[in-house]
Amino acid sequence: MPMATQRIVVLDTETTGMPVTDGHRVLEIGCVEVMGRRLTGRNFHIYLQPDRDSDEGAIGVHGITSEFLRDKPRFAEVADEFYDYIQGATLVIHNAAFDVGFLNNEFALIGQADRADLSQYCTIVDSLGLARARHPGQRNNLDALCKRYGIDLSERTLHGALLDAELLADVYLAMTGGQTSLSLAGSSEGEEGGTEQGSQIRRLPASRPTGRVVLANEAELAAHVAHLERIGKAAGAPALWAQSL
């Protein structure tokens, strides 16, 4: 599991179809950066001219047409920028083998054999494998995980690499027990690296008066014990916390 202090890049791609061995290409890359278990806003997003048409099935998924991509750069034009962005990061990818295979192929096609294996310069975490371990026997695609963790899917009418990377970042942080919007360093608004308004922890003043403590009386304690006994009888065994009473 990546440490919270490591640089994490959550990555997704869209392609002209599948498999990569049939000559299909990457046409969109979307990445979001996570540092200290918080989204930094330093993203990488690019549409690419793949020099081939997309399959109809792929267009039905992402809605990206050849006409839209006609004036977009080719991978060779952005390869250095992309490599610099991901180098040394922990890449979180859903069904990582798919995206990694396509990206390795893109580097290979432009003659950059030293970059054609992302695992040599990035740590790769497959969030699909992580989800299957957390939720065995359940659906673990991105839609299902977003619904399971209460993440808003209203903008996802079609797949898109950047949007899906943003959603996956929220899912990954939820699966691994983190927060995306709280400042745990107690930084104030306006400070460099601070959080947006309404997203930071507000600490109570030290002078705040202590609340009044009201203890249960004997009748209330007896009623509580009787309630635990009823629960234990229904369950066939006493509750763990009742065994010490």
Buried (B, 14 or more C-beta within 10 A) or exposed (E): EBEBEBBBBBBBBBBBBBEBEEEBBBBBBBBBBBBBBBBEEEBBBBBBBBBEEBBEEBBEBBBBEBEEBEEBBBBBEBBEEBBEBBEEBBBBBBBBEBBBBBBBBBBEBBEBEEBBBBEEEBBBBBBBBBBEEBBEEEEBEBBBBBEBBEBEEEEBEBBBBBBBBBBBBBBBBBBBEBEBEEBBBEBEEEEEEBBEEEBBEEEEEEEEEEEEEEEEEEEEEEEEEEEBBEEBEEEEEBEEEBEEE
